[in-house]
Amino acid sequence: MKTQRLTFHADPSHGWLEVALADIHELEIGHLISRYSYLKRERAFLEEDCDASIYLTVCALAYFDILTF
């Protein structure tokens, strides 16, 4: 299981979840990320309304055995 600390950035009107760009590639979700997110160096800043949810959902499916009870 992979553990990481995530940072959330916000301005008065919007927010972004900061994640490693390598994680986007590892999870193979680059094609799902909208134009409302952006990249800076080796970091991705995922728009809060859609892209951050996609990332968190895929992380849960990839890194946690949530389908086993």
NORFENNOR-V656104 format. One record per pair of residues at least 12 apart in sequence whose C-alpha atoms are under 10 Angstrom apart, sorted by the first residue. I is the first residue (numbers start at 1). GAP is how many residues later the second one is. If there is no record, write none. Layout:
BEGIN
((I,GAP) (I,GAP))
END
This chain:
BEGIN
((1,61) (1,62) (1,63) (1,64) (2,57) (2,60) (2,61) (2,62) (3,60) (4,15) (4,16) (5,13) (5,14) (6,12) (6,13) (6,14) (7,12) (7,38) (8,37) (8,38) (8,39) (8,40) (8,44) (9,36) (9,37) (9,38) (9,39) (10,37) (10,38) (14,33) (14,34) (14,35) (15,22) (15,30) (15,31) (15,32) (15,33) (15,34) (15,37) (16,20) (16,21) (16,22) (16,28) (16,29) (16,30) (16,31) (16,32) (16,33) (16,35) (16,36) (17,20) (17,27) (17,28) (17,29) (17,30) (17,31) (17,34) (17,35) (17,36) (17,38) (17,39) (18,19) (18,20) (18,21) (18,22) (18,25) (18,26) (18,27) (18,28) (18,29) (18,34) (19,20) (19,23) (19,24) (19,25) (19,26) (19,27) (19,33) (19,36) (20,19) (20,21) (20,22) (20,23) (20,24) (20,25) (21,18) (21,19) (21,20) (21,21) (21,22) (21,23) (21,24) (22,20) (22,21) (22,22) (23,20) (23,21) (23,32) (23,36) (24,19) (24,20) (24,31) (24,34) (24,35) (27,28) (27,31) (27,32) (27,35) (27,36) (28,30) (29,22) (29,25) (29,26) (29,29) (30,25) (32,18) (32,19) (32,22) (32,23) (33,13) (33,14) (33,17) (33,18) (33,19) (33,21) (33,22) (34,12) (34,13) (34,16) (34,17) (35,12) (35,16) (36,12) (36,13) (36,14) (36,15) (37,13) (37,14) (37,15))
END
